[in-house]
Amino acid sequence: MDDNDAKATGGKYRMIPIFENAVRTAAGTKGMKIVTGSGADGSTLPHGIQALEFEWLAKRAGMGPVRAIQAGTIVAAEVMGWQNDIGSIA
């Protein structure tokens, strides 16, 4: 998608930097819940690469490792209303 956007706009717009800025802004907004790994975005990422999402959120979105892992575990469960069943180790 990023390459197509760059070609279609003569290099003026690229999707990845726009997305990164939006996520950094959301992550820096007090009270904003960031969720990853739910499949809600319709992506077709192969099973087992969720760690790459955690790494990206921690490093490039500025969330830090703990908050990034929580985005795919307890926060995701909470947003889906499943916090009593999944998302944490009790």
Order of alpha helices (4+ residues) and beta strands (2+ residues): alpha-alpha-alpha-alpha-alpha
